[in-house]
Amino acid sequence: MTDDRQERIRRRAHEIWEQAGRPEGAHMEHWDQAAAEIDAEVKPKSKAAPKKTAAAKPKSAKT
């Protein structure tokens, strides 16, 4: 874990802890939530799959 990432997680976990009313015993949940949020920011957003274009239908021969 890089120092910058760990520091960002630490700060965010602290914010989550304060917003939750500073409960005792929930530090791992706050850390995990903060890590997930930080990692979601870093990962590139997946691009939507390109739309498939309908293949041109062959014209039927009229008789």
N, CA, C and O of each residue as an XYZ file, in Angstrom:
252
protein
N       0.860     -1.167      0.000
C       0.000      0.000      0.000
C       0.906      1.230      0.000
O       1.816      1.340      0.821
N       0.652      2.140     -0.916
C       1.492      3.332     -0.961
C       1.158      4.245      0.208
O       0.047      4.222      0.738
N       2.139      5.046      0.597
C       1.935      5.959      1.727
C       0.814      6.948      1.454
O       0.026      7.259      2.346
N       0.739      7.448      0.212
C      -0.307      8.408     -0.132
C      -1.687      7.772     -0.022
O      -2.610      8.371      0.530
N      -1.826      6.562     -0.547
C      -3.120      5.872     -0.483
C      -3.506      5.617      0.971
O      -4.648      5.846      1.368
N      -2.555      5.146      1.751
C      -2.837      4.851      3.161
C      -3.247      6.116      3.907
O      -4.163      6.082      4.728
N      -2.586      7.214      3.631
C      -2.920      8.479      4.292
C      -4.320      8.945      3.890
O      -5.084      9.421      4.730
N      -4.647      8.811      2.629
C      -5.992      9.196      2.165
C      -7.057      8.334      2.825
O      -8.105      8.833      3.235
N      -6.783      7.036      2.926
C      -7.733      6.131      3.580
C      -7.867      6.507      5.051
O      -8.976      6.546      5.585
N      -6.749      6.781      5.702
C      -6.776      7.135      7.125
C      -7.638      8.377      7.353
O      -8.467      8.415      8.261
N      -7.425      9.390      6.510
C      -8.215     10.624      6.671
C      -9.702     10.380      6.421
O     -10.552     10.883      7.156
N     -10.011      9.605      5.378
C     -11.421      9.338      5.060
C     -12.060      8.483      6.146
O     -13.210      8.720      6.514
N     -11.336      7.488      6.667
C     -11.874      6.652      7.744
C     -12.174      7.501      8.974
O     -13.171      7.277      9.661
N     -11.318      8.465      9.247
C     -11.542      9.360     10.381
C     -12.810     10.196     10.160
O     -13.599     10.393     11.085
N     -12.995     10.680      8.937
C     -14.223     11.445      8.624
C     -15.464     10.581      8.824
O     -16.455     11.026      9.405
N     -15.400      9.346      8.340
C     -16.536      8.424      8.483
C     -16.822      8.175      9.953
O     -17.980      8.174     10.371
N     -15.777      7.964     10.739
C     -15.912      7.729     12.175
C     -16.585      8.921     12.855
O     -17.482      8.746     13.679
N     -16.146     10.139     12.504
C     -16.761     11.328     13.105
C     -18.215     11.469     12.690
O     -19.065     11.800     13.517
N     -18.514     11.221     11.416
C     -19.888     11.334     10.934
C     -20.800     10.304     11.593
O     -22.000     10.532     11.744
N     -20.223      9.174     11.981
C     -21.005      8.120     12.631
C     -21.181      8.366     14.124
O     -21.809      7.568     14.821
N     -20.627      9.466     14.611
C     -20.778      9.785     16.028
C     -19.656      9.243     16.903
O     -19.814      9.105     18.116
N     -18.526      8.938     16.284
C     -17.331      8.446     16.988
C     -17.580      7.184     17.815
O     -17.216      7.128     18.990
N     -18.194      6.181     17.209
C     -18.455      4.944     17.964
C     -17.172      4.163     18.219
O     -16.218      4.238     17.444
N     -17.165      3.427     19.296
C     -16.016      2.563     19.607
C     -16.208      1.214     18.920
O     -17.331      0.729     18.783
N     -15.114      0.624     18.495
C     -15.150     -0.728     17.963
C     -15.560     -0.869     16.511
O     -15.791     -1.990     16.058
N     -15.661      0.218     15.762
C     -16.069      0.110     14.358
C     -14.960      0.557     13.414
O     -15.210      0.861     12.248
N     -13.727      0.595     13.931
C     -12.635      1.138     13.124
C     -12.369      0.337     11.854
O     -12.036      0.926     10.825
N     -12.507     -0.981     11.896
C     -12.254     -1.780     10.690
C     -13.317     -1.539      9.625
O     -13.003     -1.493      8.435
N     -14.562     -1.388     10.040
C     -15.619     -1.099      9.079
C     -15.384      0.252      8.420
O     -15.573      0.413      7.214
N     -14.965      1.230      9.238
C     -14.698      2.560      8.689
C     -13.503      2.526      7.743
O     -13.513      3.177      6.698
N     -12.474      1.765      8.113
C     -11.287      1.646      7.263
C     -11.655      0.984      5.932
O     -11.256      1.451      4.865
N     -12.420     -0.110      6.009
C     -12.812     -0.826      4.790
C     -13.663      0.049      3.879
O     -13.483      0.046      2.662
N     -14.592      0.798      4.470
C     -15.432      1.693      3.677
C     -14.580      2.773      3.021
O     -14.755      3.073      1.840
N     -13.663      3.356      3.781
C     -12.783      4.395      3.246
C     -11.910      3.836      2.125
O     -11.742      4.486      1.092
N     -11.357      2.647      2.315
C     -10.513      2.032      1.291
C     -11.303      1.799      0.008
O     -10.801      2.043     -1.089
N     -12.536      1.328      0.147
C     -13.373      1.085     -1.026
C     -13.656      2.390     -1.766
O     -13.624      2.428     -2.996
N     -13.933      3.456     -1.020
C     -14.200      4.747     -1.650
C     -12.963      5.282     -2.373
O     -13.060      5.760     -3.503
N     -11.811      5.202     -1.725
C     -10.570      5.701     -2.324
C     -10.223      4.882     -3.565
O      -9.845      5.445     -4.592
N     -10.349      3.569     -3.478
C     -10.036      2.716     -4.623
C     -10.994      2.963     -5.784
O     -10.589      2.884     -6.944
N     -12.247      3.258     -5.488
C     -13.215      3.541     -6.545
C     -12.867      4.828     -7.274
O     -13.129      4.953     -8.470
N     -12.279      5.791     -6.564
C     -11.867      7.047     -7.196
C     -10.704      6.819     -8.150
O     -10.618      7.457     -9.199
N      -9.811      5.910     -7.785
C      -8.579      5.708     -8.532
C      -8.804      4.875     -9.788
O      -8.210      5.160    -10.827
N      -9.635      3.872     -9.712
C      -9.849      2.979    -10.845
C     -10.547      3.730    -11.966
O     -11.480      4.493    -11.717
N     -10.104      3.520    -13.195
C     -10.781      4.181    -14.308
C     -12.194      3.646    -14.447
O     -12.453      2.456    -14.264
N     -13.068      4.524    -14.765
C     -14.456      4.108    -14.945
C     -14.538      3.231    -16.182
O     -13.969      3.544    -17.228
N     -15.259      2.123    -16.040
C     -15.359      1.218    -17.180
C     -16.237      1.858    -18.241
O     -17.273      2.458    -17.951
N     -15.799      1.714    -19.447
C     -16.573      2.270    -20.551
C     -17.710      1.325    -20.868
O     -17.574      0.105    -20.782
N     -18.816      1.903    -21.228
C     -19.965      1.083    -21.591
C     -19.624      0.322    -22.869
O     -18.902      0.823    -23.732
N     -20.139     -0.863    -22.973
C     -19.894     -1.663    -24.161
C     -20.442     -0.925    -25.375
O     -21.534     -0.360    -25.321
N     -19.705     -0.929    -26.441
C     -20.196     -0.233    -27.633
C     -21.497     -0.863    -28.101
O     -21.692     -2.076    -28.026
N     -22.367     -0.008    -28.582
C     -23.650     -0.507    -29.065
C     -23.424     -1.295    -30.341
O     -22.639     -0.909    -31.207
N     -24.125     -2.395    -30.430
C     -24.026     -3.200    -31.641
C     -24.983     -2.610    -32.667
O     -26.147     -2.333    -32.376
N     -24.474     -2.431    -33.846
C     -25.338     -1.914    -34.898
C     -26.001     -3.084    -35.590
O     -25.394     -4.135    -35.796
N     -27.214     -2.889    -35.934
C     -27.937     -3.952    -36.612
C     -27.341     -4.134    -37.998
O     -27.118     -3.159    -38.716
N     -27.089     -5.353    -38.366
C     -26.564     -5.640    -39.694
C     -27.651     -5.336    -40.711
O     -28.838     -5.561    -40.471
N     -27.223     -4.829    -41.830
C     -28.186     -4.509    -42.890
C     -28.852     -5.797    -43.354
O     -28.191     -6.792    -43.650
N     -30.156     -5.751    -43.406
C     -30.884     -6.934    -43.846
C     -30.841     -6.986    -45.371
O     -31.051     -5.973    -46.038
N     -30.570     -8.156    -45.912
C     -30.568     -8.245    -47.378
C     -31.981     -8.039    -47.905
O     -32.961     -8.533    -47.347
N     -32.047     -7.298    -48.989
C     -33.373     -7.059    -49.579
C     -33.806     -8.318    -50.291
O     -33.028     -8.945    -51.010
N     -35.036     -8.674    -50.086
C     -35.528     -9.865    -50.764
C     -35.942     -9.485    -52.181
O     -36.474     -8.402    -52.423
N     -35.692    -10.374    -53.081
C     -36.028    -10.123    -54.489
C     -37.527    -10.241    -54.663
O     -38.144    -11.224    -54.254
N     -38.101     -9.222    -55.277
C     -39.548     -9.272    -55.524
C     -39.765     -9.896    -56.901
O     -39.050     -9.586    -57.855
N     -40.713    -10.736    -56.986
C     -41.006    -11.361    -58.269
C     -42.330    -10.953    -58.805
O     -42.723    -11.397    -59.884
